Amino acid sequence: MRTICFAALAALALVSASARADEVPLKFTTLANPDFSGNTQVLAPWTEKVNAEGKGLLRIEPIYGLAVANHGNYYDRLINDVVQISFGTTSSVSGKFRKTNVVGLPFLTDKAETAGVSLWRLYKTGLLDDEWDQVVPLMLFVFPQTGLHYRSEPKTIENLNGLKVIAVGKVLGDVTTTLGGAPVTTPIFEMYPSLQRGIADLAMINYSSFEPYKLAEVTNFHLETNLGTTPGMVAMNRARYNALPEAARKVLDANATEKDTRVYGQYWDRGQEYGRKLVSDPAQHKIVKLPDAIAQTWHQKMAFIADDWSRDTPNGAAVLAKYKEIVKQVETGM
């Protein structure tokens, strides 16, 4: 009897090993430590779900940290098949995702969930296909909107005259100069010392960055508005996706839906709210929503940013118009 049990267990082990050997391994760089909330709340559960549904077909192997890829080279690693799936932002890929970056223009959306779902639907229209020829998006996301976070309360909130502003990217640089400020180019991990030492007077950033970069310690006045943002992706090498067996592709497709993008957007909105709570103590911080009258003036002053983007981006006017249309649909629950 014991011999039969051992034989059965051995046969089961062989079947299990054979099934695992048939699974296509896919390396997935998350570009963050395993305990980062984006991993624990979204990407790790997603990976586990895909692996469970794809047992015997595919196996996603998460790689945490920056040993294999980083925010600057992740796309190169992805299209060269060093990794097969990666997290990353479109702003890190110079010149590639010009139409996709429509979501970064000022005053278009308020919530990351709305922006992310709208971007997903925009992608599904086919208007962005030429930019996504090398990778297949599994989830799209848009970071929460950018506000203004000052070292100390400014003399006025109507403009940025004479102030040094940490502004990452062309759009926020244009916003800064339009309001009279001087852009300071500083990587996000150097924002804290730049503000602490007075190299910059304020930063254009979202609240979701406050917890990981301790920005509540070096700011005390917060002007809330929606000056722009940055999109990103969890994407797979398209050639490797196309080479998968049909059954394996179906597993990925079932987990690469608008719903998955919506869940990721909700995560970023939670991060925005959590970061805001870090500056909610009125004894140390002051939060002000940009008054409607000033917002209207800023809208008018910054209209050229969207106009220039539409002119300089292939099919830009059509892409912007479609994105605005989709945003309205998402906001009304359509």
Secondary structure, DSSP 8 states (H G I E B T S, - for coil): -HHHHHHHHHHHHHHHHHHHHHSEEEEEE-SS-TTSHHIIIIIHHHHHHHHHHTTTTEEEEEE-SSSS--TTTHHHHHHTTSSSEEEEEGGGSTTT-TTGGGGGSTTS-S-HHHHHHHHHHHHHTTTTGGGGSSEEEEEEEE----EEEESS--S-SS--TT-EEE--SHHHHHHHHHTT-EEE---GGGHHHHHHTTS-SEEEE-GGGHHHHTGGGS--EEEE------EEEEEEEHHHHHHS-HHHHHHHHHTSSHHHHHHHHHHHHHHHHHHHHTT--TTT-EEEE--HHHHHHHHHHHHHHHHHHHHHSTTHHHHHHHHHHHHHHHHTT-
